[in-house]
Amino acid sequence: MELPNHDVLIVDVQRSPPPLAIYGQAPDKLPQSNTRINPQQTGNNGSNRLEDFADYTPGVQLGRNQAGIGSDVYLRGYPLNGNMQLDGLLDVQGFYLRDPATLESIEISKGLNSVLFGSGSPGGTLNYVSKQPYFSPQRSGQFTAGSPDSLHTVLDVNQPFAQTNWAGRLLMVGQQGETGRANVGDDRFTFLPSLLWQTAQQSLLLELEHGWQNREYDFDNVFYQGKPIYNVSYVDPRSYAQRRMNRVSGTYTRDWGNGWETLLQANQIDAKRDERWIGFAYLPVSGTALPGYYRDAQYAQTQQALRAELSRHYTHGMSQHHTRLGVSGHSVEIDLKRQFRTGLFSLDLFNPTFDFPLPDADKLTKREAVTLRKERAVYWQHHAEIGDRWGIHAGVRNSQYQADYASPTLAFQETDAADTSTALGLTWQATPHWQAFASRNESFAPNIGMDKNEQFFAPLQGVQHEIGVRHQHETRQGKPLNSNLSVYRIDQENVTTRDASEPGALMLTGKTRSQGVEANVSIPVSKKLTVNTAYNYSDARITANNDGNTGNHLHNIPRHSGSLTLDYTPNARTHLTLGAVKVGKRPGDDANSFDVPAYTRLDAGATWQLNRNTTLKAGVRNLLNEDYVAASEGVDFIVQGRKRTVTLGLEVDF
């Protein structure tokens, strides 16, 4: 019996085929914790962004990522900084908010296995799996209205072409909405056609995507005199943010027989941003007048990504083997023009008004720059099943990373580094119901800059050790009882910190450590009621630092957090959900100068199948309309959690 490794709290029920397994392996084959989230199900409680529902997963905390410009989460104490994957390749960087309606699933693997995905956060990897064509006709439309004022529509048409090996899918998703923050909207539109050609030996998937968004830069809130200031927006109504993204992607697979296969993936992303930020710059040491900040900015961004693999499945005696050899690479070029100024106006901390004139162009500081960052690598990975009980997972990757900077007056190389990372894991099927696993994963991330001797910094390096157990058995209700328990420790070194021997210089003597326990259990109490629980204990600290923070806890990471979800199905047509998220108090900054208060949030959702083709959905996020801090980056950058959000939607198959 195979044990599924699902930390996710929502059962995935889809009309289309299941998404690709994480890392190309079935979840129970991986010797580390992972989660697959169904965004359509979780969206029933009024959530429409990744960070709105990911906190039901243990080890996941909400992140900031530049005040709502893009999605971000913390995994096991470390932020992803918007570094997401899309179908295994680097997604658009820096600003794009993906609509969950375009996604089949969201895969979270905790503890970065750099062998396949390269540089990134030591806490793990997040991979979006896009909706793709399949060979069964299906057409549906959704219309959802909500409060704060929002309208959200989805058209999803999937159609195989008669007597051919082709199928096509068209997704059109639009939203016009408010966030509940004054002068911060959330308007978006996605046009996503895709085409699949498939035979017994080959497949070719082609995707086009056009995305448009307008979500003003939110200057967040502040922590003043021992408490957060809630329900105040420092965003000027004259702000705007026009963002456009175009993506072309292709995936080709070929089965050559005798277990040999090839995979080729590539994408090209072009994005533009035209934005005006009007808000505040920082929280002053004293007083209640915030220094104003004004910026006009234009971005032109180009990305390319490529992966090519040769793999083989084969049997040797009593063992099954899957080995792959691959090369991958990506580049991100950003052309930025900005005009800005600080302090030309001020905002009252408690009652900001926006009656000041905008600055003249000649009073603005102008900056232009082009950054180009490239990563290329070769990797090898092997997975072996030894009989019915043992699984061995191993891999190695060598990566080269370069970063360049150019402006009208200056050009230089920011870094030129290389790193070799490894992964090793073991699974043991102790009984048909119990499985144990253990792994050691290495990670790396580039360090930008040079030391006082003008030598490029070596990359950040992390190592995660994890052990855990999984359990599943069928209950008398005919539903599986699932449970997972894991213990982990991540050590990261080569963190830049102040060089005491030379003012202004940095050195790589900083270190951090994150260790903890994660657990979740899904219990079918009866045929109608399932209880899902999750808990996380985390001890994340700075273990070496020249800035006086040694021994401090990493910011934004609570010691204790957890969730509880009740799924109730009184009859075949009705499904009710009640969820609670509890997050303990946590440091607001790495200096541990203040603590962010603990909070509890309640969410609820319901679906009613009115007839064979029509389903009514309702959801409430933050049911009790609590004020709370969702994420913190310091006293002047605390993210207030969303106020109560109510949605009512209708889905029709036609």
N, C-alpha and C positions, 0 to 999 in steps of 0.2 A: 504493500500500500504506500503510495507517495503522499508525503505531507506537504501541503501548500504553505509557503512562507508568506502569509498575508498579515501585516500589521494593520491593514486598512479596516475600518469599522463598517463599511457599507458593502453589501453584496453587489457584485457587478453582474447585472442582467442586461444584456444587449442583444439586439437583433442581428448585429454584424459579427464577424468572426472575432475571437479574442485577440488583443494586441500582442505584438511581439514580446517575448519574455525578456526580462532585464538581462543585459549582457549576452543575449542570445541563448540563455539557458533557462530551463524551467525554474521557477522561484525556489523550489525545495532542493534544487541541486547546488545552490549557492551557499557557501560557508559564511555568510554574513547576513545581517538583518536588512530587509527590504520591504517596501510597501507599494501596493498598486492602488491608486485612488480613482474612482469613477466620478468625474466632475459633474455628470448629468444627475446622478443621484444626490450628491452633496449639495448641488445647486438648488435643491428643493427647499432649503431653509433660508432662502434669500441671499445666498452668496453668489457672487459673480466674478471673483478673482481668486487666484491660487491662495493668496495669503488669508483669504476669508475662511477657508475650511481646512487648511493644512495643519492647524494647531490641534486637530483631533488625533494626530499621529504622535506617539511618544518620541521624544528627542527632537522635535521640530518646534521652533519659536518663530514668531513673526519678525520680519526685518523691515528696514526703512527703504534702502536703495533710492536715495535722493528724493524723498518726499513724494512718493507715488508716481515717479516717472516710469518705473518698471517694477515687476514683482521681485520680491526677495524674501528669503527665509534663512534662519540659522539652523544648521544641522549639527547636533551634538556640540554646541558651543561656538561654532564658527560660521560666519555669514557666507553665503554663496556670492554676494555682491553682483547679483543679476546674471551670473555665469550659468545659464541654463542650456540644455541640449534640446534639440528637436529631431526626433527619429534617429538619435545617435550622432548627429552632427551639431556643431555649435550654432545656437539660435542667435537671432539678432541681438546685439549687445547694447545695453545702456538705457533703453527707454520704452520698449514695447510691452504693452499689457495684452497678453493673449486672452481671447474670450474663451471660457471653458466649453462653449457650445461647439467649438471647432476641434475639440480634443476627444479621442477615444479613451485615453487614460493618462494619468500622471504617475510616473515611476520614480520613487525615491529610494536610492540605495545609500545606506548609512555607512560612512567610512569610505573615503574615495579610493577606488581601485583605479589608479592612474594608467594601468596597462592598456585599457581600451579608450578611456576618455581624456587622457593627458592631464595637463595642469589644471589646478582648481583648489577648492577648499578641502582641507583635510577631513571636514565633517561629513562629506559625501557628495553625491551627484543627484541632480534632478533632471529627468528626461521627459519632455512632452511627447506623447504619441498622437499624431494627427489622425483624424478620420480619413479612411481610404476607401476606394471602391471595392465592392464584393459582388458575387454573382447571384444576387437575389434582388428582385425589384422592390424598392421601398421609397415612399414619398411621404414627407411629413412637414407640417408647418407649426410653429409655436408663436404665441403672442403673450407677452407678460407685461403687466403694468404694476407699478409699485410706488411706495412712499419711503424716502423722499422721491419727488417726482421723477419717474423713469418709465420709459417704454423700451421693450426689448423684443426683437423679432428674429426668428430663425426659419430659413427655408432649406430643407435637406432633401435632395433628390438623388437617389442611387438607381442606376439602370444598366443591366447587362444588355449587350447588343445581340439580337437574335442570330443564332447559328454562327457565331464568331467567338473568338477568344478575348474579346474586349468588353470592358465594363467602364462606366463613367460615373462620376459623382460631382454634384454641385452643391456647395454650401454658401449661403449668403446670410450674414449675421449683422444686424444693426442695433444700435442702442443710442438713445438720447436720454440723458439722465443727470441727476444731481447727486452729489456725494454726501450731502448733509452738512458740508463745510461751506460757509458763505463764499461765493465767487469761485468755487472749484467744482467744475462739472466733470462728467465722464461720458463723452460722446465717442462713438466708435462705429466703424463699418469694416467688415471683412468679406472679400469675394474670393472663394477658394474652389476652383475647378480642378479635378484630377482625373487621370485616365490610366487604366490598368490593362496590360496585355499579359496573358498567362497561358502557358501550355504545361504539359507534364514535366518538361525539362527546364523551361525558362520563364522569367517574368520581367516585365518592364513597367515601372510606375513613374508617371510624369505628373508633376504638380506645379500649378501657378498660384500665387497668392498676392492679393493686393489688400493692404490694410491702411486705414486712416483713423487717426485718433485726435481728439482735442481734450486734454486733461491738464488744466493749469498747474504750474508748479506750486505746491503747497508748502508754505514755510513752517508748518508744524506748530507746536505749542512750546511753552517754556515751563521750567520748574523754578518757582519763585518763593522764597522764604518758607521752604520746607514742604511745599505742596505744588501739584500741577495746576496750571491755569487752564480750565476746561472751557470748551464752547466759545472760544474766541478765534476768529480767523484774521490773519495778518496779510491776506491776499487782496491786492487792489483789484477792483472790478475791471480795470483797463488791461489786466494781464490776459495773455492768450498763449496757446501752444498748438501749432499745427504740425502734425507728424504723419509722414507717409512712408510706407514700406512696401517693396515689391520683391518677391522671392520666386526663383525658378529652381526646381529640385528634380533630380532623377535618381532612381534606384534600379539597378539591373542585377538579376541573379541567374546563375546557370548551374544546372546539375549535369556533370560530365559522366556520371556513372561510376561504379565501384567506390562510392562514398566521397568522390571529389566534387567540390562546389566552389564557385567564385561569387564574389559580391563586389559591386562597384556603386558607390554613392557619391553624389556631388550636389552642391547647391551654390547659388549666387544670390546675394541679398544686396539691394540698394535701398538706402533710407535717407530721408531728409527731415530736418526739423527747423521750424521757424518759430521762435519763442520770445516772449517778453515776460520777464520776472519782475514783479514789483512787490516788495515786502520788507523784511528786516534782515540785518546782517548777523547780529549776535546779541546775546544778553549782556548788558554792561555790568560792571562790578557793583555799581550803586545806581539808584534812581529808577524811575519807571518809564523813561524815554528810550525807545529802541531806535538805534541808528538805522535809517532806511537803506534799502539796497535796490538798485535799478540795473537791469541788464537786458539788452537785446542780443540774441544769439541766433546764428544760422549754422546748421550742421549739414554736411554731406558725407554719408558713410557708405562704404563698400566692403562687403565680406565675400570671401570664397572659402569653401570647405570641401574636402575630398577624403574618401576612405576606399581602399581597395584591399580585398582579402582573398586568400586561397585557403580553403579548409578541407578537412577530410574526416569522415566518420568511418571507423573500422572496428572489427572485433579481433581480439587476441586472446585465445583461450577462453577463460571465464570472465574477461573484462571487456568493457565497452569504452572506446576512446573517441574524443573529438578534439582535434588540434587545428589551430588557425595561425596563419602568418599574414601580417598585414602592414600596410603603410598608410599614414594619414597626415593631413596637414590642413592648416587654415591660416587666413590672413584677415586682418581688420584694419582698414584705413579710414581715418576720420579727419575731415577738413573742417576746422572750426573757425568761425569769425564771431567775435563778441565785442560789445561796447558796454561798459559798465561804470558805475560810480557808487561809492558808499558815503552816506552822511549828508546828502543834499536835502533830506527831509527827515523827520522823525515820526514814530508811531507810539501812541500811548499804550502801555502794557495791557491795560484793562479795557480800554475803549478806543481802539484805533479808528481814525477817520482818514479818508482818502480825498481830501479837498485841495491838495497841493498840485501845482503845475508840474508836468513832466519835464525832465531836464533837456536842455538844448544839446544838440549833437556835439558842439564844441566843448562841452563840459564833461564829456565822457572819455574814459580811458579805453583805447582800442587795442585789441590783441587778435592776432591771426596765427594759426599753427596747424600743422599737419602731423599726425602721428600714424605710424605704421608698425603693426605688431604681427609677427609671424611665428608659427610653431609647426614643426614637421617632425615625424617620428617613424620608427619601425618597431613592431611589437610581435611577440609570440605568446600564445596562450594555449594551455592544454587542460582538458578535463577528462578524467578517467573514472569509470564506475567499476569497482572491483567486486564482483559477485553481486549479491543483493544487499550488502550492508555498508560498504565503504565507498566514499567518493573523494577524489583528490583533485584539487584545483590549483594550477600554478601558471605564472606568467611573468614576462619581463618586457620592459619598454625602454627605449633610448630616445630621448627628445632633444631637439635643438630649438632654442628660442631666441628671437631677436626683436628689438624695439628701437625705432628711430623717431627723432623729433626734428621738425624743420619749421622755421618762421621766416619772415622777410629779412631778418637780420642775423639769424643764428640757425645752425644745423649741427646736430651731434647724435651719436648713438647712445641710447639710454641703457641698453644691456645687450649682452651677447653671451648666452649661457647654455649649458647642456646638463642633462640629468638622466640617470638610469634608475628606474624604479621597478620594484618586484611585488608580486602578490603570491601568497601561498595559503591554502585552506584545506580543511578536512571535514567531511560529514560522515556520521556513523548512524546507521539505521539500527538502533538497539532492539526495537520491537516493531511490529507493524504500525504501532501508534506513536512511538517515541523516536525522535531523532536528535542527536547532539551535533554541534558544529563548532569549529574554531577556525580563526583566520588571522593572518598578519598582512596588512596592506600598507604600502608606502605611497606617499603623495608628494607633490611638489608644486610650487607656484613661483613665477619669476619675481625677483626683487629688482626694482628700477633704481638706477643710480650707481654711484661709485663711492668708495671709501676715501680717506684722506690721502692715500697713496695712488689715487686715480685708477684703482682696480675695480672692475665690475663686481657687484655683489653676487655671491653664489645664491641659488634659488632657496626659497623657503622649503623646508623639508619636514614632512610629518610621517609618523608611524602609528597605525592603529592596531591594537591587539583586541580581539573579541572572542568570547566563548558564549555559547548559548544552547538552549534546548527548544524544541518544537514538539507540539503534541496535537493529535487529532483523533477523534473517534466519533462514530455515528451514535446518536442518542436514540431513545425510544420514540422521539418525535420525528425521526427520519431526517434530522438536520445535524450537521457536524458541529462538535464542540472543538474550537480552535484555541490554542494558547501558545504564547511565545515568551521566553525570558532570555535576556542577554545582558552580559556585563562587558564593558568596554573601557579602554584607556587610549587616548590619543596624546602623543607628545610631539610638539612642533618646535623646531629650532631654526636658527638663521633669521630670527625676527630682528628688524632694524631697531636700534636704540641709540641714545645719545653717546657720543664718544667723548669721555671726560677729558681726554688729553688735548682736544682741539675744538674750540667753540664752533658750532654749526655743522660739525662732521657727524656722520653716523657710522655705526659698526654693527656686526652681526652677532652680538652676544645675547640677544633677547631670546627667551624661551617661554612657551605656554604649555599647559597640560589640561586636558579635559577627561574626566572619568565619570562613570555613572552606571546606573542600572535602568533597563527598560523592560516593561512587562505589559502584555495585553491579553485579554481573554474574551472570547465570544461564546456566550452560553445561551443555547436555545432552551429557555425555561419551559416553554410549551410550544405547541404547533403554531401559536399565534404571536408569542412574545419572545424576542431575543434581546439579551442584555450584552452590551459591549463595554468593556472597561479598558482603560490604558493608564499607565503611570510611568513617570520618569523622575529619577533622582540624578542630579548633576552636580559635580564639583569641578568647576572650570576656573583655573587660576593662571596668573602670570607668575612663572617660577624663576625668571631671571630678567632683570631690567635695570637700566641706569637712570631711569627717570623717577625713582622713588616709589614705584608701584609693585615691587617684588612682593609676592605673597597675596596681592589683591585678587579678588574675583573678577573674571571677565565680565564686561558690562552686558546687560540685557539678558543674562542667563539665570533663571531661578533655580534654587536648590530643588524645589518640588513642583511638579505640575502633573496634570492628569485630565482625563475626560471620562464621561459616562454617557452612553447612548442607549435609549430604549426604542426598539423597533417593534411596532405592534401592527399585526395584520388581522383585523377582526373578521374579514371575509375576503374572497378572491379579488374584489374590486377596490378595496380600500387599504391604504398603508399610512400609518401615522408614525412620526418620529419626534422624540424629545431628546435634546442633547445638552450637556453641560460641560464647559471647559473651566478648569481651575488652574490659575497660575499664581505661584507664590511671589513674595516680594523679591526684588532683584536689584543689583547695583545699576545705577543710571549711567556711570562712566567708569573707565578703568582706574581712575584715582579713588573710586569708591567714596566720593564726596557726598553722595546722597543715594537713597534707596527709592525705587519705584514701588508704589503700593501694590499689594496682591489684589487679584480680582477674580470674580466668578461671572461667567456669561452663560446665559441660557438661550438656546435656539430651538425652533420647532418647525416641523414641516408635515404636509399631508398631501396625498394624491388620491383621487377618486376616478376610477375608470367608468365614465358615464355610459359608454357603449363600446362596441368592438373597436371603433376607430377614434374615439374621443376621450381624452384624459384631462381632468381639471387638477391643477396644482396650486398649493398655497404654502407660503413660507414666512417665517418671522426670525430675523437674526437680532440678537440682543433683546430678547423678549421683555426684560424688565427695564430697558432703556438706561442701563448703568453707564456712568462715566468711568472710563478706565484708560490706562496707558497700554497700547498694543506693542510699542517698541521704543527704545531709547538709544540715543547716540550722544547724550550730554545734556546739560541743563537747558540749552537753547534748541535742542532737537529731540523732543519727545513726541511720539505719534499718538494722538488720541484715537482710541478704538471707535469704530463706526457706531453711530447712534442707532436706535431701533430702525430696522429696515423691514418693510412688509411688502410681499409680492403675491400676486394672483395671476396665474397663467393658464392657458388653454393650449393643448397639443392635439392636432388632428392629423391622422393618417388618411391619405387620399390616393 
